[in-house]
């Protein structure tokens, strides 16, 4: 097992009380596997990614365990953690325009990472930066271009090239296709597939997305998040064919290809979660029990679990 | 060619740059441009008016004023550039640390800056030079002692806004150390606005150096420094005004050229102004 998250809680203190952005998350990620984390905006997906790399603001209270290769990342001293970032676990952010430094050319930004982490000499670092750009589909002659000179798709490719610079074993991609044209999205999905499944040994990836199409195309397994909790997990095909949690079903039904059926109501405030099952106010199948008893995860098959009494 | 592209249609930037290049050339090639030795005293030729042999006339010791103005460029320009560079680098470093780390370090640095900003700077400079004795080193020290705080304040403000941007988070996510993030990501983005400030400060510093030298606390006679030349000429102001006019013109022109360059640079480097120009 590459990554094992146990009972991860991330709370933010606010004037109105604690915001429970992640509330007891358990996740497992195997080597060479792509795990999709799907859910609507505000379900805590991004916070989970930031918690793994410990990039949350200092105001966040984090508890639980994030075991990476048996080592608890949450307990590492900052200096050790810094060595994990980039080299072991690398992040690809959404919105590459703001995530790229406008004052440095893309080649410089990749070369800097290589020099800082791998101690490469200037020339070797530039050479490698050119190779990484080629790998992600940017002609190496563009090495001296600045982020503002590139298109959205190119910027995302450059971001991926930077993320791959130190050959990490785990990529965390946070909405990598957000804000891109559909045709470009396909290219980025193909690129992400190539740099994970296409290398040997295959690289693992945690793909955070709200785009079910992207999740279906890329992931081996899927975890569905709702209001800070994982409500269903399983093999991607299994979850798509046989969604057992009412929320998963609602999420799939809301996809345009399935008729664009909207779920009633809004996702709950993370400060005042409904008692019992967080989804019960919106759930068609909810009964009395759901309103006061929080459901636990039930295993309903090989590697398929659901947080629902009536799954 | 890029330079031409940038300066096209920007008269201030172009004029400022040309004047500064002119002053730089004067400073570098002073021995070839000056027709006489600037320290060559010839009593029989004292206080000659501007004319064929002496372009700007001669001073009270019979020295050629044109040669002295040309050599004076070296002192005024290079002292000002040295002082401003030290201030800029020191202020940028301290300000980045304060802005980036925040908390107690920030509080401590900024309170020191506040205290220093409360000092009237020319008086502190007078004190420093007065106590340590007039020399070029002490002149630099006097102008750096308070000069860096302005840059610290501005850099801190810039860093506070830059450090919230996405690419700083991305650099952290890739395992960048604090030092690396400050040096490679924060400073390159904070530098352009500071450069404008520094260019405008060069002219200010030229004036301060001239003022201190005029008061006898900066560069000492017989060194051909413009402020010191003004001081030497003040006894002849009514009888032979050319002794003061030419160094005065040199000071004014150099100050003007740096102001033009600073204003011009601000227009080029300000992204909003740039967009307007491109449209």
Interface residues (C-beta under 8 A of the other chain):
Chain A: X53 X55 X82 X83 X84 X85 X86 X87 X90 X91 X93 X95 X98 X99 X100 X101 X102 X103 X104 X112 X113 X116 X117 X159 X162 X163 X165 X166
Chain B: X165 X166 X167 X169 X170 X171 X172 X173 X174 X175 X176 X177 X180 X184 X185 X188 X189 X191
